[in-house]
Amino acid sequence: MLNLMTPQYYWPNITSDITEFVKHCTVCQLNKKRKQKRFGLLQQVPPTSTPFECISVDTVGGFNYYNSTKKFLHIVIDHATRHVWAFPSKNENSETYINILKRIFQIQVPVKLLTDRNAAFTSSRFKKFLRNYNVKHLLTTAHHPKTNGKVERVNQSLVTRLKCKVNSTSTKVPWTKLLESVINEYNLTPHSITKYPPAYLLLGTLPYDSPIGQNSYYEPVNEARN
């Protein structure tokens, strides 16, 4: 919330006021996980400032309890911009991931794809699909799936936001109906690391109805990406 508010609003003690508000938000506290230290050295993917140089894909399950028969949330993130795409489904097999990536590839084909070692990603069909597009496939370190750190952090953030929305609605709205607004909010909110909205870094512009105002708040996108 702080990243969303500060680009265009200011008052004395804004940081402490927002922090205090969130701390006492019942819905937020019921749905957020406590942050804990992670132990162990993990292989890190080299950083990049070029969109679609490397994207990751990961899946979160267990959503069938949230008013929908679709229990899987598939999340794709661009490493350079932190822009995310999300897709609900009833399963997680090679065909599902291929169809998802085909939609991403319509925007731009990435140079590299980072995934875990799920059988769907190591199947001959999936490997052939990536070869056809000349995409280099990177796999997370064995026994250390959290090598895909960016997606792990995004997973937690999006799942928390989604649960908050589901639990704050008075009617039983399927989580799949709330997903688009959660993703839009994430992509239009300045990221804590880059300090820019992911949508701006990926597209070079913001929608006219963006909640944080217009592009004039930010440097030219070529400078912002570096």
DRENTORMI-68609 format. One record per residue (C-alpha): residue number from 1; residue in three letters; x, y, z. Coordinates in Angstrom, 2 decimals, always signed. Example, Ala and Ser with C-alpha at 12.3 -4.5 7.8 and 13.67 -1.06 7.14 Angstrom:
BEGIN
<lumke 1,'Ala',<+12.30,-4.50,+7.80>>
<lumke 2,'Ser',<+13.67,-1.06,+7.14>>
END
This chain:
BEGIN
<lumke 1,'Met',<+0.00,+0.00,+0.00>>
<lumke 2,'Leu',<+2.86,+2.38,+0.79>>
<lumke 3,'Asn',<+4.35,+1.91,-2.69>>
<lumke 4,'Leu',<+0.96,+2.62,-4.21>>
<lumke 5,'Met',<+0.30,+5.80,-2.24>>
<lumke 6,'Thr',<+3.63,+7.62,-2.07>>
<lumke 7,'Pro',<+4.20,+8.47,-5.76>>
<lumke 8,'Gln',<+1.37,+11.02,-5.72>>
<lumke 9,'Tyr',<+0.27,+11.58,-2.11>>
<lumke 10,'Tyr',<+2.05,+13.08,+0.86>>
<lumke 11,'Trp',<+1.26,+14.18,+4.37>>
<lumke 12,'Pro',<+3.40,+14.32,+7.53>>
<lumke 13,'Asn',<+4.03,+10.83,+8.94>>
<lumke 14,'Ile',<+2.53,+9.13,+5.86>>
<lumke 15,'Thr',<+4.77,+6.08,+6.28>>
<lumke 16,'Ser',<+3.88,+5.45,+9.91>>
<lumke 17,'Asp',<+0.17,+6.16,+9.28>>
<lumke 18,'Ile',<-0.06,+3.62,+6.46>>
<lumke 19,'Thr',<+1.99,+1.05,+8.38>>
<lumke 20,'Glu',<-0.31,+1.42,+11.38>>
<lumke 21,'Phe',<-3.42,+1.15,+9.20>>
<lumke 22,'Val',<-2.24,-2.09,+7.58>>
<lumke 23,'Lys',<-1.13,-3.49,+10.95>>
<lumke 24,'His',<-4.69,-3.19,+12.26>>
<lumke 25,'Cys',<-6.45,-4.35,+9.09>>
<lumke 26,'Thr',<-8.24,-7.54,+10.18>>
<lumke 27,'Val',<-8.48,-9.05,+6.69>>
<lumke 28,'Cys',<-4.79,-8.40,+6.02>>
<lumke 29,'Gln',<-3.59,-9.94,+9.26>>
<lumke 30,'Leu',<-5.71,-13.05,+8.89>>
<lumke 31,'Asn',<-4.37,-13.79,+5.42>>
<lumke 32,'Lys',<-0.73,-12.73,+5.52>>
<lumke 33,'Lys',<+2.02,-15.16,+6.42>>
<lumke 34,'Arg',<+4.79,-14.22,+8.80>>
<lumke 35,'Lys',<+8.11,-13.68,+7.09>>
<lumke 36,'Gln',<+10.86,-16.03,+8.17>>
<lumke 37,'Lys',<+14.51,-16.33,+7.26>>
<lumke 38,'Arg',<+15.44,-18.84,+4.59>>
<lumke 39,'Phe',<+18.52,-20.90,+5.20>>
<lumke 40,'Gly',<+20.92,-22.47,+2.72>>
<lumke 41,'Leu',<+22.73,-21.21,-0.34>>
<lumke 42,'Leu',<+20.78,-21.35,-3.58>>
<lumke 43,'Gln',<+21.97,-20.97,-7.14>>
<lumke 44,'Gln',<+20.90,-17.53,-8.32>>
<lumke 45,'Val',<+19.82,-16.59,-11.83>>
<lumke 46,'Pro',<+21.98,-13.73,-13.19>>
<lumke 47,'Pro',<+20.13,-10.38,-13.03>>
<lumke 48,'Thr',<+18.89,-8.76,-16.21>>
<lumke 49,'Ser',<+17.45,-5.37,-17.15>>
<lumke 50,'Thr',<+16.05,-6.51,-20.51>>
<lumke 51,'Pro',<+12.37,-7.53,-20.69>>
<lumke 52,'Phe',<+11.86,-11.16,-21.75>>
<lumke 53,'Glu',<+15.52,-11.99,-21.26>>
<lumke 54,'Cys',<+14.30,-14.48,-18.65>>
<lumke 55,'Ile',<+10.83,-15.43,-17.44>>
<lumke 56,'Ser',<+9.77,-17.88,-14.74>>
<lumke 57,'Val',<+6.67,-19.98,-14.32>>
<lumke 58,'Asp',<+5.37,-21.61,-11.16>>
<lumke 59,'Thr',<+2.12,-22.97,-9.78>>
<lumke 60,'Val',<+0.18,-22.59,-6.54>>
<lumke 61,'Gly',<-2.54,-25.13,-5.75>>
<lumke 62,'Gly',<-5.39,-25.51,-3.29>>
<lumke 63,'Phe',<-7.73,-22.85,-4.65>>
<lumke 64,'Asn',<-10.68,-25.22,-5.18>>
<lumke 65,'Tyr',<-11.96,-24.15,-1.76>>
<lumke 66,'Tyr',<-12.45,-20.59,-2.97>>
<lumke 67,'Asn',<-15.77,-20.88,-4.80>>
<lumke 68,'Ser',<-14.36,-22.43,-7.98>>
<lumke 69,'Thr',<-13.59,-25.84,-9.45>>
<lumke 70,'Lys',<-10.26,-24.47,-10.69>>
<lumke 71,'Lys',<-7.68,-25.20,-8.00>>
<lumke 72,'Phe',<-4.41,-24.16,-9.67>>
<lumke 73,'Leu',<-2.97,-20.69,-10.15>>
<lumke 74,'His',<-0.13,-20.55,-12.69>>
<lumke 75,'Ile',<+2.10,-17.49,-12.37>>
<lumke 76,'Val',<+4.53,-16.19,-14.98>>
<lumke 77,'Ile',<+6.95,-13.39,-14.12>>
<lumke 78,'Asp',<+9.38,-11.39,-16.22>>
<lumke 79,'His',<+12.63,-11.16,-14.24>>
<lumke 80,'Ala',<+13.71,-7.74,-15.49>>
<lumke 81,'Thr',<+10.47,-5.86,-14.90>>
<lumke 82,'Arg',<+8.70,-8.05,-12.28>>
<lumke 83,'His',<+5.63,-7.97,-14.52>>
<lumke 84,'Val',<+3.33,-10.93,-13.88>>
<lumke 85,'Trp',<+0.69,-12.87,-15.76>>
<lumke 86,'Ala',<-1.58,-15.36,-14.01>>
<lumke 87,'Phe',<-3.78,-18.16,-15.28>>
<lumke 88,'Pro',<-6.26,-20.37,-13.38>>
<lumke 89,'Ser',<-6.79,-24.01,-14.37>>
<lumke 90,'Lys',<-8.03,-27.40,-13.19>>
<lumke 91,'Asn',<-4.73,-29.20,-13.73>>
<lumke 92,'Glu',<-0.98,-28.79,-14.12>>
<lumke 93,'Asn',<+0.28,-30.89,-17.00>>
<lumke 94,'Ser',<+2.51,-30.21,-20.01>>
<lumke 95,'Glu',<-0.42,-29.23,-22.19>>
<lumke 96,'Thr',<-1.57,-26.63,-19.66>>
<lumke 97,'Tyr',<+1.86,-25.01,-19.47>>
<lumke 98,'Ile',<+2.34,-25.07,-23.23>>
<lumke 99,'Asn',<-0.99,-23.30,-23.76>>
<lumke 100,'Ile',<-0.07,-20.70,-21.13>>
<lumke 101,'Leu',<+3.34,-20.04,-22.67>>
<lumke 102,'Lys',<+1.86,-19.77,-26.15>>
<lumke 103,'Arg',<-0.16,-16.82,-24.87>>
<lumke 104,'Ile',<+2.96,-15.23,-23.40>>
<lumke 105,'Phe',<+4.95,-15.87,-26.57>>
<lumke 106,'Gln',<+2.34,-13.90,-28.54>>
<lumke 107,'Ile',<+3.68,-10.84,-26.72>>
<lumke 108,'Gln',<+7.33,-11.81,-27.09>>
<lumke 109,'Val',<+9.33,-15.02,-27.04>>
<lumke 110,'Pro',<+11.76,-15.01,-24.10>>
<lumke 111,'Val',<+15.41,-15.95,-24.31>>
<lumke 112,'Lys',<+15.28,-18.14,-21.19>>
<lumke 113,'Leu',<+12.60,-19.90,-19.17>>
<lumke 114,'Leu',<+13.15,-20.87,-15.52>>
<lumke 115,'Thr',<+10.98,-23.61,-13.97>>
<lumke 116,'Asp',<+11.14,-26.22,-11.26>>
<lumke 117,'Arg',<+11.62,-29.92,-12.02>>
<lumke 118,'Asn',<+7.95,-30.82,-12.18>>
<lumke 119,'Ala',<+7.35,-33.72,-14.58>>
<lumke 120,'Ala',<+5.27,-31.42,-16.77>>
<lumke 121,'Phe',<+8.37,-29.29,-17.43>>
<lumke 122,'Thr',<+10.75,-32.18,-18.04>>
<lumke 123,'Ser',<+8.50,-34.10,-20.43>>
<lumke 124,'Ser',<+9.66,-34.66,-24.00>>
<lumke 125,'Arg',<+6.63,-32.76,-25.27>>
<lumke 126,'Phe',<+7.47,-29.66,-23.26>>
<lumke 127,'Lys',<+11.14,-29.81,-24.22>>
<lumke 128,'Lys',<+10.21,-30.06,-27.89>>
<lumke 129,'Phe',<+7.90,-27.07,-27.54>>
<lumke 130,'Leu',<+10.73,-24.92,-26.17>>
<lumke 131,'Arg',<+13.15,-26.11,-28.85>>
<lumke 132,'Asn',<+10.69,-25.06,-31.53>>
<lumke 133,'Tyr',<+10.81,-21.53,-30.13>>
<lumke 134,'Asn',<+14.55,-21.64,-29.44>>
<lumke 135,'Val',<+14.01,-20.92,-25.73>>
<lumke 136,'Lys',<+16.75,-21.98,-23.31>>
<lumke 137,'His',<+15.28,-23.97,-20.41>>
<lumke 138,'Leu',<+16.72,-23.41,-16.92>>
<lumke 139,'Leu',<+15.75,-25.74,-14.08>>
<lumke 140,'Thr',<+15.85,-24.96,-10.38>>
<lumke 141,'Thr',<+18.61,-26.60,-8.37>>
<lumke 142,'Ala',<+17.73,-30.13,-7.29>>
<lumke 143,'His',<+16.21,-30.24,-3.77>>
<lumke 144,'His',<+16.17,-26.42,-3.75>>
<lumke 145,'Pro',<+13.05,-25.37,-5.70>>
<lumke 146,'Lys',<+13.25,-21.90,-4.14>>
<lumke 147,'Thr',<+16.06,-21.10,-6.58>>
<lumke 148,'Asn',<+13.15,-19.56,-8.48>>
<lumke 149,'Gly',<+13.12,-16.87,-5.80>>
<lumke 150,'Lys',<+11.33,-14.09,-7.67>>
<lumke 151,'Val',<+8.35,-16.30,-8.41>>
<lumke 152,'Glu',<+8.28,-17.64,-4.84>>
<lumke 153,'Arg',<+8.02,-14.09,-3.49>>
<lumke 154,'Val',<+5.42,-13.11,-6.07>>
<lumke 155,'Asn',<+3.43,-16.24,-5.27>>
<lumke 156,'Gln',<+3.20,-15.24,-1.63>>
<lumke 157,'Ser',<+2.25,-11.66,-2.47>>
<lumke 158,'Leu',<-0.43,-12.57,-5.01>>
<lumke 159,'Val',<-1.93,-15.37,-2.91>>
<lumke 160,'Thr',<-2.17,-13.02,+0.07>>
<lumke 161,'Arg',<-3.83,-10.31,-2.02>>
<lumke 162,'Leu',<-6.22,-12.81,-3.56>>
<lumke 163,'Lys',<-7.23,-14.29,-0.21>>
<lumke 164,'Cys',<-7.80,-10.81,+1.18>>
<lumke 165,'Lys',<-10.13,-10.00,-1.71>>
<lumke 166,'Val',<-12.00,-13.30,-1.43>>
<lumke 167,'Asn',<-12.47,-12.93,+2.33>>
<lumke 168,'Ser',<-13.48,-9.27,+2.14>>
<lumke 169,'Thr',<-16.36,-9.80,-0.30>>
<lumke 170,'Ser',<-19.82,-10.30,+1.17>>
<lumke 171,'Thr',<-20.87,-12.68,-1.61>>
<lumke 172,'Lys',<-19.25,-15.94,-2.67>>
<lumke 173,'Val',<-17.38,-14.62,-5.68>>
<lumke 174,'Pro',<-15.15,-17.24,-7.38>>
<lumke 175,'Trp',<-11.46,-16.46,-6.91>>
<lumke 176,'Thr',<-11.04,-16.63,-10.67>>
<lumke 177,'Lys',<-13.29,-13.57,-11.02>>
<lumke 178,'Leu',<-11.11,-11.57,-8.63>>
<lumke 179,'Leu',<-7.79,-12.62,-10.14>>
<lumke 180,'Glu',<-7.65,-10.00,-12.89>>
<lumke 181,'Ser',<-8.01,-7.08,-10.49>>
<lumke 182,'Val',<-5.31,-8.54,-8.21>>
<lumke 183,'Ile',<-2.88,-8.88,-11.13>>
<lumke 184,'Asn',<-3.64,-5.38,-12.41>>
<lumke 185,'Glu',<-3.06,-3.88,-8.97>>
<lumke 186,'Tyr',<+0.25,-5.72,-8.68>>
<lumke 187,'Asn',<+1.49,-4.65,-12.11>>
<lumke 188,'Leu',<+0.49,-1.02,-11.58>>
<lumke 189,'Thr',<+2.02,-0.66,-8.11>>
<lumke 190,'Pro',<+5.66,+0.50,-7.82>>
<lumke 191,'His',<+7.79,-2.52,-6.94>>
<lumke 192,'Ser',<+9.79,-2.38,-3.70>>
<lumke 193,'Ile',<+13.02,-3.32,-5.52>>
<lumke 194,'Thr',<+12.80,-1.47,-8.85>>
<lumke 195,'Lys',<+10.71,+1.46,-7.49>>
<lumke 196,'Tyr',<+8.70,+1.40,-10.73>>
<lumke 197,'Pro',<+5.40,-0.27,-11.65>>
<lumke 198,'Pro',<+6.10,-3.54,-13.50>>
<lumke 199,'Ala',<+3.67,-2.52,-16.25>>
<lumke 200,'Tyr',<+5.66,+0.65,-16.88>>
<lumke 201,'Leu',<+8.99,-1.19,-17.13>>
<lumke 202,'Leu',<+7.54,-3.77,-19.50>>
<lumke 203,'Leu',<+5.37,-1.58,-21.73>>
<lumke 204,'Gly',<+7.05,+1.80,-21.38>>
<lumke 205,'Thr',<+3.76,+3.45,-20.45>>
<lumke 206,'Leu',<+0.90,+3.26,-17.97>>
<lumke 207,'Pro',<-2.85,+3.03,-18.66>>
<lumke 208,'Tyr',<-4.62,+6.39,-18.59>>
<lumke 209,'Asp',<-6.68,+5.22,-15.59>>
<lumke 210,'Ser',<-3.70,+3.97,-13.60>>
<lumke 211,'Pro',<-4.28,+4.49,-9.84>>
<lumke 212,'Ile',<-0.82,+6.02,-9.42>>
<lumke 213,'Gly',<-1.20,+8.70,-12.08>>
<lumke 214,'Gln',<+0.53,+9.25,-15.36>>
<lumke 215,'Asn',<+3.94,+8.49,-16.86>>
<lumke 216,'Ser',<+5.28,+11.94,-15.95>>
<lumke 217,'Tyr',<+6.05,+10.61,-12.45>>
<lumke 218,'Tyr',<+8.83,+8.43,-13.85>>
<lumke 219,'Glu',<+12.03,+8.60,-15.84>>
<lumke 220,'Pro',<+12.01,+7.52,-19.51>>
<lumke 221,'Val',<+11.63,+3.75,-19.53>>
<lumke 222,'Asn',<+15.07,+3.09,-21.06>>
<lumke 223,'Glu',<+16.67,+4.85,-18.10>>
<lumke 224,'Ala',<+14.32,+3.23,-15.59>>
<lumke 225,'Arg',<+15.25,-0.28,-16.75>>
<lumke 226,'Asn',<+18.98,+0.25,-16.07>>
END
